[in-house]
């Protein structure tokens, strides 16, 4: 049985969007090396570097719901094009700013523009795929992301040894190239941008909300609100790989930036080789069960670093949390695509993306603060417990106890 068989029926537009993502992500260098750039080149403390990442999260946090609604009105594809071109320009200009407070302002603007791509991208993938294809479509897009990430951070590790400015130039150039590809690819989305009129019944008892329905506010759906709150703890843990994780590898363990870049390729290579067939095989498994399993694996992977700082052991922990990532993130996107009413997928994806932005805003900052103040053991033990909170939440949700948990 061919584990890649699910790809043959994926729509053309999904493939084109995934290829544009591959182009863009092949130049992803600035964000993975941002804390190292700020500490080594700009000369700020670990905590202030973490705060700078929090600024990125602030911009992304407030962008996501607005952009989700904008995508529903003017089209997700148009938002993606604008985001890619503008991000390229901002990144190139970013390389010229050396003042810490100027850098914070640049990071804020960069995040607002670049993070507009994500909810629009996820909305378009959801709209272009049939429900049974969505896990595979999201996994294909993540395959494109990680194929790119297998190039970007590794190249960035070597380029940073010459000059950190090259990271900004290459990252910006690939963003512009991805925008040009979307312009030249002549993608014609299926969606018509008209808002539905019908108001739904009360809380739907199943995993899906009827597609001909719409809520006046997403917060009227207690299950979706519970879902948004439940995924935040494990996301806070996952985003340590942008904050305390590189500091732990480079500063505490004494390895080079190129070694850090090579370690990250373990994550990307595993995703490239296994995520699509893995999610194709799990296509009929309830999303909530997969969310619980993915959270447990993330807890085990990050928490195990309390045991040893040996480089080979760390490589093994990356394998564990990567499987958690490969299960958790496509399942979470699939869940949102199922509960989102027709013509409001952008809005729902925007609020979903908002949880990532919140976690990116606070996760690296708190992680670097804990790392700086209490050491790595406290950080990784805390990561273990936080990820288990998410796992426990979805066990309760799976057993139908969500309503009881949320009731006063």
VEXFIMI-341449 format. One record per residue: x, y, z of N, C-alpha, C, O, CB in turn; residue in three letters. Coordinates in steps of 0.1 Angstrom, whole numbers, plus 5000, padded with zeros to 4 digits. Glycine has a CB too. Layout:
BEGIN
XYZXYZXYZXYZXYZala/...
This chain:
BEGIN
500949885000500050005000500950135000501850145008499050005012unk/500650224991501450344989501050445000499950495000501350404975unk/502050485009501650575020501450715015500850805022502650575030unk/501850745002501750874997500550884987500350984981503050914989unk/499650784987498550774978497650894979496950934970497850644979unk/497550954991496551054994496851184986496051274985496451085008unk/498151194981498451324974497951334960497851444955499951334974unk/497551214954497251224940495951294937495751354926497051084935unk/495051304947493751384945493751524951492751594951492651304951unk/494951564956495051704961494851804950495551784940496351724969unk/493951904951493751994941494952074936495952094944492652094945unk/494952114924496052194918496452314926497552344928495752234903unk/495352394930495652514937496352494950497252574954494352584940unk/496152374957496852344969498352324967499152364974496152224976unk/498552254956499952224952500752364949501852374953500052134939unk/500052454942500652584938500952664951501952724952499752654929unk/499952664960500152734973501352674981502152754986498852734981unk/501352544981502452474988503852514982504752524989502252324988unk/503852524969505152554962505552694965506752724967505052534947unk/504652784966505052924970505552924984506453004987503753014968unk/504952844993505352835006506852785007507652825015504452745015unk/507052684998508452624998509452734994510552745000508452504988unk/509152814984510052924980510353014991511453054994509452994968unk/509253054998509353155009510153095021511053165026507953195014unk/509852975024510452915036511952875033512752855043509752795040unk/512352855021513752825018514652935022515852915024513852795003unk/514153055024514953165029514753205044515253305048514753285021unk/514053115051513753145065515053135073515553025076512753045071unk/515553255077516853255084516753355096517453335106517953295075unk/516053465094516153565104515553525118516153535128515453695099unk/514253475117513653435130514353325138514453345150512253395127unk/514853215131515553115139516753165146517253115156515852995131unk/517453265140518753315145518553455152519553515155519753325134unk/517353495154517153635159517753655173518353755175515653665159unk/517553565182518053585195519553575195520253645203517453475205unk/520153495187521653485186522153615180523153665184522053365178unk/521453665169521853795163521853905174522753985174520953825152unk/520753915181520554025191521654015202522154115207519154015197unk/521953895207522953875218524353895213525153945220522753745224unk/524653835201526053845196526453965189527554025191526353725187unk/525554015180525854135172525454265178526154355179525154115158unk/524154265183523654395189524154405204524254515209522154395189unk/524354285210524954295224523954305235524354365245525954405224unk/522754265233521754265244521754145252522354045248520354295238unk/521154145264521054025272520153925267519353945258520654065287unk/520253805272519353695268517853735270516953705262519653565275unk/517553795281516153835285515653935275514453935271516053885299unk/516454035271516054145262515854085248515054135240517054255262unk/516653985245516553915232515153845232514453845221517653815229unk/514853775243513553715244512353815243511353785237513453635257unk/512553935249511554035248511354085234510254115230511954155257unk/512454085226512354125212511454025204510654065196513754135205unk/511553895207510753795201509253815206508353785198511153655205unk/509053865218507753895223507053995214505853995212507753935238unk/507854095210507354205201506854145188505854185183508454305199unk/507554045183507153975171505753915174504853915165508153865167unk/505553855185504353795189503253895190502053865187504453715201unk/503554015196502554115197501954155184500654165182503154245204unk/502754175174502354215161501454105155500354135149503454245152unk/501953985156501253865150499853845157498853815151502053745151unk/499853875170498653855178497453935173496353885172498953885193unk/497754065171496654155167496454145152495354195148497054295171unk/497354095144497154085130496153975126495353985118498454055123unk/496353855133495653735129494153745128493653715117495953625139unk/493353785138491953795136491453895126490553875118491253825149unk/492154005125491854105115492054055101491254075092492654235117unk/493253995099493553945086492653825082492253815070495053895085unk/492253745092491253635089489953695083489453645073490953555101unk/489453795089488253865084488453925071487653925062487753965094unk/489653995069489954055056490053955045489653985034491354135058unk/490553835048490653735038489253685033489053655021491453605044unk/488353685043486953645039486353755030485453725022486153625052unk/486753875031486153985024486854005010486154025000486254115032unk/488154015010488854044997489553924991490053934979489854154999unk/489653814998490253694992491553664999492453755000490453714977unk/491753545003492953495009494153505000495253545005492853355014unk/494053484988495153484978495753624977496953644977494753434965unk/494853724977495353864976496053904988497053974987494153954973unk/495553865000496253895012497653835012498653895017495453845024unk/497753705008499053635007500053704999501253725003498853495003unk/499653754987500553824978501053954984502253984984499853854965unk/500154034990500554154996501554135008502554205009499354235002unk/501254035016502154005027503553965022504554005028501553885035unk/503653875012504953835008505853945002506953955006504753724997unk/505254034994506054144988506454244999507554284999505154214977unk/505554275008505854375018506854315028507754395033504554415025unk/506754195031507754125041509154135035510054165042507353985044unk/509254105022510554115016511254245017512454255021510454075001unk/510454355015511054485016511454525030512454575033509954595011unk/510554485040510854515054512054445059512854505066509654475063unk/512254315055513454245060514754305054515754305062513354095055unk/514754345042515954405037516254535044517454565047515754435022unk/515254615047515454745055515854715069516654785075514154825055unk/515354605075515654565088517154555091517654585101515054425092unk/517954505081519354485082520154615085521254605090519954415070unk/519454725082520154855084519954915098520655005101519654955074unk/519054855105518754915119519654845129519654715130517254895122unk/520354915137521254865148520854905162521254835172522654905145unk/520055005163519555045177518554955182517654905175518955195176unk/518654915195517754815201516254855200515454765196518054785215unk/515954975203514555015202514055035188512855005185514355155210unk/514955075179514555065165514354925160513454905152515655135156unk/515154835165514954695161513554645166512854575159516054605167unk/513154685178511854645184510754695175509754625172511654695198unk/510854815170509854875161509854795148508754775142510155025158unk/511054765142511054685130510454545132509754505123512554675125unk/510754485143510254355145508754355146508054265141510754295158unk/508154465152506754475153506054485139505154425136506354595162unk/506654575131506154595118506354475109505454435101506854715111unk/507454405110507754285103506654175106506154105097509154235106unk/506454165119505454055123504054085118503353995114505454045138unk/503654215119502354245114502154205099501154155095502054395116unk/503154235092503054215077503254065074502454005066504154295070unk/504254005079504553865076503553765081503253665074505953825080unk/503053795093502153695099500753705093499853625095502053715114unk/500553815084499253815077499153705067498053665063499153955070unk/500253645063500253535054499653405059498953335052501653505050unk/499853385072499453255078497953225078497553125072499953245092unk/497153305084495653275084495153275070494253195067494953375092unk/495653365061495153365047495553235040494753175033495753485040unk/496753185043497253065037496452945041495952855033498753045041unk/496152935054495352825060493952825055493352725053495452825075unk/493352945054492052965049491852915035490952845031491553105050unk/492852955026492852915012492952765011492252695003493952985005unk/493852705019493952555018492652485022492352385016495152515027unk/492052535033490752485037489652495027488952395024490352545050unk/489652605020488552625010488752544998487852504991488552775006unk/490052514994490352444982490352294983490352224973491652484977unk/490252244996490252104998488952055003488152125010491352065009unk/488551924999487451865005487751825019488851805023487051734996unk/486651805028486951775042487851655044488651655053485651745049unk/487651545036488551435038489951455034490851365036487951315031unk/490251555026491551585021492351685030493551705028491451645007unk/491751745040492351855047493551825055494551895055491351925055unk/493451715062494651675070495851655060496951705063494451545078unk/495651595049496751575039497151705033498351725031496351475029unk/496251795030496551925024497352005034498352065030495251995020unk/496952005047497752085057499152025059500152095060496952085070unk/499151885058500451815060501351845048502551865049500251665061unk/500751855036501551895024502152035025503252055021500651875011unk/501352125030501852265032502952265042503952335040500652355036unk/502752185053503852175063505052105057506152135061503352105075unk/504852015048505951955041506752065033508052065033505551845031unk/506052145026506752255019507452345029508552395026505652335011unk/506852375040507452465050508752395055509752465056506552485062unk/508752275057509852205063510952175053512152155057509452085071unk/510552155040511552145030512352275029513552275028510852105016unk/511652385030512252515030513152525042514252575042511252625029unk/512552485054513352505067514552405067515452425076512352475078unk/514552305059515752225058516952295051518052255052515452085051unk/516552395044517552475036517852605044519052635046517052515022unk/516852685048517052815053517952815066518952885065515752875057unk/517552755077518352765089519752705087520752755093517652685100unk/519952595079521352545077522152645070523252675074521252415069unk/521652705059522352805051522552925060523652985060521552845038unk/521552955068521753075077522853055087523553145091520453095085unk/522952925092524052905101525452925096526352985103523952755106unk/525652895083526952925076527053065072528153125073527052835064unk/525953125067526053275063526253365075526953465074524753315057unk/525753325087525953405099527353415103527853505110525053355110unk/528153305099529553305103530353405094531453455098530153165100unk/529753445083530353555074529753695078530553785081530053525059unk/528453705078527853825082526353805084525653735075528053935071unk/525853845095524353835098523553905088522353875086524053875112unk/524054005081523254085072522754005060521654025055524154205066unk/523553895057523153815046521853745049521053715040524253705043unk/521553715062520353645066519153735062518153685057520253625081unk/519253865064518153955061517853965046516753965041518354095067unk/519053975038518853985024518253865017517353875009520254015018unk/518753745021518253625015516753595019515953555011519153505019unk/516453615032515153595037514153695029513053645025515053625052unk/514553815028513653915021513553875006512453885001514254055022unk/514553834999514553804985513653684982512853684973515953774980unk/513653574991512853464988511353494991510453434985513253344997unk/511053585000509753625002509153694990508053674986509653725014unk/509953784984509553854971509353754960508453764952510553964967unk/510253654959510153554948508853464950508253434940511453464949unk/508553434962507253364965506053444960505153384955507153324980unk/506053574963504953654959504853664943503753654938505153794964unk/506053674937506053664922505453534917504753534907507453694917unk/505853424923505253294919503753294919503153244910505853184927unk/503153344930501753344932501053434921500053404916501353394946unk/501753544917501253624907501253554893500253564886502053754906unk/502353484890502553424877501753284876501553234865503953404874unk/501453224888500753094887499353094883498752994880500853034901unk/498753214883497353224879496353134886495653054880497253204863unk/496453134899495553054908494153124908494053244909496053044922unk/493153034906491753084906490953024917490552904915491053064892unk/490853084929490253024940488752994938488153064930490353114952unk/488252894944486852844943485852944950484752954946486652704948unk/486353004961485453074970484853204964485653284958486153104983unk/483653224966482953354963482853424977482453364987481553334956unk/483153554977483153634989481853704993481753824991484253734988unk/480953614997479653665001479353605015479553485017478453624992unk/478953685024478753645038477353575039476353625034478853765048unk/477253465046476053395048475053465058475553545066476253255053unk/473753445056472853515064472253435076471953485086471653555056unk/472253305075471553215084472253205097473453195098471353075078unk/471553215108472153195122471853055126470852995124471453295132unk/472952995132472852845135472052815148471652905155474152795137unk/471752695150471152645162472152655173473352695171470652495161unk/471752605185472652615197473852515194473952445184471952575210unk/474652505204475952425204475752295196474852205200476452395218unk/476452275186476452145178477052035186478152055192477152165164unk/476451925186476951815195478051735189478751665196475851725198unk/478351745176479351675169480651755168480851855174478951625156unk/481551695159482851765157482751875147483651955146483851665152unk/481651885139481451985129480252075132479252035138481351915116unk/480352195127479252285126478652285112479552295103479552435131unk/477352285110476952275096477452395088477552505092475452285096unk/477852365075478552465067477652575062478152675057479152395055unk/476352565063475452665059475052755071474152835070474152615053unk/475852745082475552825094476652915097477852905093475252735105unk/476353015106477353115110476953165124475753195126477553225100unk/477853185132477553245146477753395145478553445137478453185157unk/477053475153477353615154478753635160479353735157476253685162unk/479253555168480553565174481153425176480353325180480553635187unk/482353405173482953275175482953235190483053115193484353265169unk/482953325199483053295213481653245218481653215230483453425220unk/480653235210479453175214479553025214478752945220478253215205unk/480552975207480852825206481852785217483052805216481352795192unk/481352725228482152695239483252595236484352595241481352645250unk/482952495227483952395223485152465216486252425218483352295214unk/484852555207485852625200486752715209487952715208485352705188unk/486052775218486752855228487652775237488752805240485752945236unk/487152655241487852565249489052515241490252505246487052445253unk/488852485228489952435219491052545219492252515220489452415205unk/490752675217491752775216492552785229493752805228491052915213unk/491852785240492552785253493452665255494552675261491552805264unk/492952555251493652425254494952415246495852345251492752305251unk/495052465234496252445226497352535230498552515226495952465212unk/497052645238498152745241499252685250500452715246497552855249unk/499052605260500252555268501252475259502452505261499752465279unk/500852395251501752315243502452405232503652385229501152195236unk/501752505227502352605218503452685225504452715219501252695212unk/503252725238504252795246505552705246506652765246503752825260unk/505352575248506452485249507152475235508352485234506052345253unk/506352465225506952445211507752555207508852545201505852415201unk/507352685210508052795206509352825213510052925211507152915207unk/509752735223511052745229512152725219513252765221511152645240unk/511852665208512952635198513352765191514352775184512452535188unk/512552875193512953005188513653095199514353185196511753085183unk/513453055212513953135223515053075231516253085227512853175232unk/514652995241515652945250516352825244517552795248514952895263unk/515752755235516452635229517752665222518752605225515452575219unk/517852765213519152795207520152855217521352825216518952905196unk/519652925227520552975238521052855246522252855250519853075247unk/520252755249520752635256521752565248522752515254519452545259unk/521552545235522552475226523852555225524952495226521952445213unk/523752685222524952765219525552815231526852805232524552875209unk/524852875240525452935252525852835263526952835268524553045257unk/524852755267525152665278525952545274526952515281523852615284unk/525652485263526352365259527652395251528452305249525452275251unk/527652515246528952565239529052515225530152515219530052515246unk/527952485218528052445204527952565195527552675199526952345201unk/528352555182528352665173526952685167526052595169529352635161unk/526752795161525452825154525152725143524052695140525352975149unk/526252685136526052585125525552455131524852385124527352575117unk/526052415143525652295149524152305153523352205151526452265162unk/523752415158522352445160521452425148520452365148522052575167unk/521952485137521252475124521152335119520052295114521952555114unk/522152255121522152115117521252035126520551935121523552055118unk/521152065139520151995148518752015143517951925144520352045162unk/518452135139517152175135516752095122515552065120516952325132unk/517752055114517451975102516951835106516251775097518651965094unk/517251785117516651655122515151675121514451585116517151615136unk/514651775127513251805127512651815113511651755110512951935135unk/513351895105512751915091512851795083511951765075513552035084unk/513951715084514051595075513051495079512451425070515451535077unk/512751475092511751385097510351425091509551335087511651375112unk/510051555091508851605086508651575071507651535066508651755090unk/509751605064509751585050509451435046508751415037511151625044unk/510051345054509951205050508751135055508251045049511151135056unk/508151185066507151105073505751185075504751115077507551065086unk/505751315075504551385079503351355070502251325075504751535080unk/503551365057502351345048501851205049500651185051502851375033unk/502751095047502150955049501550935063500550855064503250855046unk/502150995073501650975087500251025088499350965093502551035097unk/500051145083498751215084497751145074496551145077498851365081unk/498251095063497351025054496850895061495650865059498050985041unk/497750835068497350705075496350735087495550655090498550635081unk/496450865092495550895104494350975100493651035108496350975114unk/494050985087492951065081491651045088490851145089492851045067unk/491350925092490050895098490050885113489050855119489550765093unk/491150925120491150925134490651065139491051165134492650895139unk/489951055150489351185156490451285159491451245165488551155168unk/490251405154491351515156491651525171492851555174490851645151unk/490651515180490951545194491851435200492651465209489651555202unk/491751315196492651205201494051235196495051215204492151075195unk/494151285184495551315178496151435185497351435188495451335163unk/495351525189495851645196496351605210497451655214494751755198unk/495751515217496251465230497551385228498451405236495151375236unk/497651305218498851225216500051315212501151295217498651115205unk/499751405203500851505199501351585211502551605212500251595189unk/500451625220500851705232501751615241502751665246499651755239unk/501451495243502251405251503651385246504551395253501551265253unk/503751375233505051355226505851485227507051475229504851315212unk/505251595226505951725228506451735243507551785245505051845225unk/505551695252505951705266507151615269508151655275504851655275unk/507151495263508251405265509551455258510651445264507951265260unk/509451505246510651555239511351665246512551665247510251585225unk/510551775249511251885256511551855270512651895275510252005255unk/510751785277510951755291512151665293512851675304509751695298unk/512451575284513551485286514951545286515851485291513551385275unk/515051675282516351745282516851775296517951805299516251875274unk/515951755306516351755320517351645323518251665332515151745330unk/517251535316518051415320519451435315520351395322517451295313unk/519651485303521051495297521151605287520251645280521351355291unk/522451655287522751755277523651705266524151775258523451875283unk/523851575266524551505255523951535242522751525240524651355258unk/524851565232524351605219523551495212522551525205525551645210unk/523951375213523151265207521851245214520851205208523951135208unk/521851265227520551255235519551365230518351345229520751265250unk/520151485228519351595224518751565210517551595207520151725223unk/519551505201519051465188517851375189516951375182520151405180unk/517951275199516851185201515651255206514451215202517251075211unk/515751355215514551425220513951505208512651525208514951525231unk/514751555199514151625187513251535179512151575174515251675178unk/513651405178512851305171511551295178510451285171513551165170unk/511551285191510251265199509351385197508151365193510551245214unk/509851505199508851615198508551655184507451715181509451745205unk/509351605174508951625160507751545157506851585150510151595151unk/507751415162506551335159505351395166504251395161506751195165unk/505451455178504351525184503951645175502751665174504851585197unk/504851715170504551835161503751785149502751845145505851905157unk/504251675143503651625130502251575132501451575123504551515124unk/501951535144500551485147499751605151498551615147500651375158unk/500251695160499451795166499051905156497851935156500251855177unk/499951955148499552075141498652045129497752125127500852135135unk/498851945121497751915111496451885117495351925111498251805102unk/496451815128495151785135494451905140493251915139495351685147unk/495252005145494552125150494052205139492952265140495652205158unk/494752215128494252295116492952225110492052285106495252305105unk/493052085110491852015105490652035114489552055108492251865105unk/490852035127489752065136489052195133487852205133490152055151unk/489952295132489352435129488652435116487552495115490452535129unk/489152375106488552375093487152305093486252345085489352305082unk/486952215102485652145103484652225111483452215108485852005110unk/485052295121484152375129483752515123482852575127484552385143unk/484652555113484452695108483252695098483152605089485652735100unk/482252785100481152795091481652835077482652895075480052895096unk/480852805067481152845053481252995052480553075059480052795043unk/482253045045482553185043483053255055483153385055481253255038unk/483453185065484053245077485353165081485853175092483153255089unk/485853085072487053005075488253095078489053065086487352915063unk/488353205071489453305073489353355088490453365094489453415064unk/488153395092488053445106488453335116489153365126486553495108unk/487953215114488253115124489753075124490353055134487452985121unk/490353075112491753045111492553165117493653145122492153025096unk/491953285116492653395122492753385137493753415143491953525118unk/491653345143491653325158492453205162493153215172490253305163unk/492453105154493352995156494853035155495653005164493152885146unk/495153115145496553165144496853265155498053275159496653245131unk/495853325161496053415172496653345184497453405192494753485176unk/496353215186496953145197498453125195499153125204496253005199unk/498853095182500253085179500953215182502053215188500453045165unk/500353325178500953455180501053485195502153535199500153565173unk/500053455203500153475217501253395223502053435231498753435224unk/501353265219502453175224503853225219504753215227502153035219unk/503853275207505153335202505553455210506753485212505153355187unk/504553535214504753655221505353625235506253695240503553735222unk/504753525242505053505256506053385258506853385267503853475264unk/505953285249506753165251508253185251508853155261506453065240unk/508853245240510253265240510753365251511753345257510653315227unk/509853465254510253565264510253495278511253505285509253675264unk/509253425282509253355295510253245295510953225306507853295297unk/510453175284511453075284512853125286513653075294511453005270unk/513253235279514553295281514653355295515753355301514853405271unk/513553405301513653465314513853355324514653365334512253535317unk/513153235323513353125332514753065330515453035340512253015329unk/515153055318516553005315517653095322518553045327516752995300unk/517453225320518353315326518353315341519453335347518053455320unk/517153305347517053325361517153195369517653195380515753385364unk/516653075364516652955372517352835365517552735372515152915373unk/517752855353518552745346517652655337516452665338519152665357unk/518352575330517652495320516852385326515852345320518752435311unk/517252325337516452215343515052255346514052185344517152165355unk/514952375353513652425356512752455343511652425343513752555365unk/513452505333512752535321512252415314511052405311513752605311unk/513052305313512552185306511552105314510652045309513752095302unk/511652115328510652045336509352115335508252055334511152045351unk/509352255334508152325333507552305319506252295318508452475334unk/508352285309507852255295507052125295506052115289509052255285unk/507652025302506951895303505551915309504651855304507851805312unk/505451985320504151995327503152075318501952045318504352065340unk/503652185312502752265304502152185292500952195289503552385298unk/503052115285502452035274501451935278500551895271503651965266unk/501651875291500751775296499351845299498351775299501251715308unk/499351975302498052045304497252035292496052005292498352185308unk/497852055280497052045267496651905265495451885261497952095256unk/497451805268497051665266495851635274494951575270498251575269unk/495851675287494751645296493551715292492451655293495151685310unk/493651835286492451905281491751835270490551825270492852045277unk/492551775261491851705250491351565254490451515248492851695239unk/491951515265491351385270489951415276489051345274492251325281unk/489851525283488551575288487551605277486351565277488751695297unk/488051675267487251705255486751585248485651575244487951805246unk/487651485246487351365239486251285247485351225241488551275238unk/486251295260485251225268483951295270483151255278485851185282unk/483851415263482651485264482551565277481351605281481451395263unk/483651605283483551675296483851825294483951895304484551615306unk/483951865282484252005280483252105286483552195292484352035265unk/481952065285480852155290481052165305480852275310479552105286unk/481352055312481452065326482652145331482652215341481551925331unk/483752135323484952205326484652355325485152435333486052165317unk/483852395315483652535313482552605321482452725323483452565299unk/481752515327480552575334481052625348482052575353479452465336unk/480352715353480752775366480152695377480352725389480252925367unk/
